[in-house]
């Protein structure tokens, strides 16, 4: 047997959607207006086109894996080399330490 739902409960049909925010907001958070002036309508269409173009450009940049990989490689190269293109001393030290560890492990396993 189910328990009765008291009136005014948020789950009752008379309150469904009563406090829900408007769903037809623009990306900038403003509600669309319904201008009657043709110039205002044209301006609104142009703003909407610009917003859409920015969204498409952002999605394209995010989904362009090849360019993102190139940028990451360039970033890693810049962080591993000095301004004149030589490897940073820290990178050389880490590489030498890794080589010593590997050589030590190989020597220890062969004993």
C-alpha positions in Angstrom: 0.0 0.0 0.0 1.4 3.4 -1.0 1.5 6.4 1.3 -0.5 9.5 0.2 1.5 12.4 -1.1 0.7 15.6 0.7 -0.3 18.6 -1.4 2.5 21.0 -2.1 5.1 18.2 -2.3 7.6 18.9 -5.1 6.8 15.7 -6.8 3.1 16.4 -7.3 1.8 17.3 -10.7 0.6 20.8 -9.8 4.2 21.8 -8.9 6.0 20.1 -11.7 8.0 22.7 -13.6 7.0 25.5 -11.2 10.5 26.3 -10.2 12.4 25.0 -13.2 14.7 27.6 -14.9 13.9 28.6 -18.5 15.4 26.2 -21.0 15.6 28.5 -24.0 18.5 30.6 -22.8 21.3 31.7 -25.2 24.9 30.5 -24.5 25.6 33.9 -22.9 22.8 33.3 -20.4 20.3 35.8 -21.8 16.8 35.0 -22.7 15.9 35.6 -26.4 13.8 38.6 -27.1 11.2 38.8 -29.8 11.9 42.1 -31.5 9.3 43.3 -34.0 11.7 45.7 -35.7 13.3 44.2 -38.8 16.7 45.8 -38.0 16.6 44.3 -34.5 15.8 40.9 -36.0 18.7 41.1 -38.4 21.0 42.2 -35.6 19.8 39.3 -33.5 20.4 36.8 -36.4 23.9 38.2 -36.9 24.7 37.8 -33.1 23.4 34.3 -33.3 25.5 33.5 -36.3 28.6 34.9 -34.6 27.9 32.8 -31.5 27.4 29.7 -33.6 30.7 30.4 -35.5 32.6 30.8 -32.3 31.1 27.5 -31.0 32.0 25.7 -34.3 35.6 27.1 -34.2 36.0 26.0 -30.6 34.8 22.5 -31.3 37.0 22.3 -34.4 40.1 23.3 -32.4 39.2 20.8 -29.7 38.7 17.9 -32.1 41.8 18.6 -34.3 43.9 15.9 -32.9 46.8 16.3 -35.3 47.3 20.0 -34.4 46.9 19.4 -30.7 49.6 16.6 -31.0 52.0 19.0 -32.8 51.4 21.7 -30.2 52.2 19.2 -27.4 55.4 18.0 -29.1 56.5 21.6 -29.5 55.7 22.3 -25.9 57.7 19.3 -24.7 60.6 20.2 -27.0 60.6 23.8 -25.6 60.6 22.5 -22.0 63.5 20.1 -22.7 65.8 22.4 -24.6 67.5 25.8 -23.9 66.9 28.9 -26.1 69.8 27.9 -28.4 68.4 24.4 -28.9 70.8 22.5 -26.6 69.4 20.0 -24.1 68.9 21.3 -20.6 71.3 20.0 -18.0 68.5 18.5 -15.9 67.4 16.5 -18.9 70.9 15.2 -19.5 71.2 14.3 -15.8 68.0 12.4 -15.8 69.0 10.5 -19.0 72.4 9.6 -17.5 70.8 8.4 -14.3 68.3 6.3 -16.2 71.1 4.8 -18.2 73.1 4.0 -15.1 70.1 2.3 -13.5 69.4 0.2 -16.5 73.1 -0.8 -16.8 73.1 -1.6 -13.1 70.1 -3.8 -13.5 71.5 -5.6 -16.5 74.8 -6.2 -14.7 73.0 -7.4 -11.5 70.8 -9.9 -13.5 73.8 -11.4 -15.3 75.7 -12.1 -12.1 
